[in-house]
């Protein structure tokens, strides 16, 4: 269990995943997590900008599979551009 300004990073040759959250229950052996008040950022070499997924709860089911409800999704270079984001249900 981690609390505060939590950041969990995972990187491969092709992409980088960063979970930022207020609280995280993390199982390092299984690479699973429950992140509360979370922002999942995915950077891929093929994409121009990283993609952000924000939700009250984000579940990491394995190293590459995430699940969440009422997700806010956006992609931007600057934090000030976030006003252009759209909400989707996923």
Secondary structure, 3 states (H helix, E strand, C coil): CEEEEEEEEEECCCEEEEEEEEEEEEECCCCEEEEEEEEEEEEECCCCCCEEEEEEEEEEEECCEEEECCEEEEECCCHHHHHHCEEECC
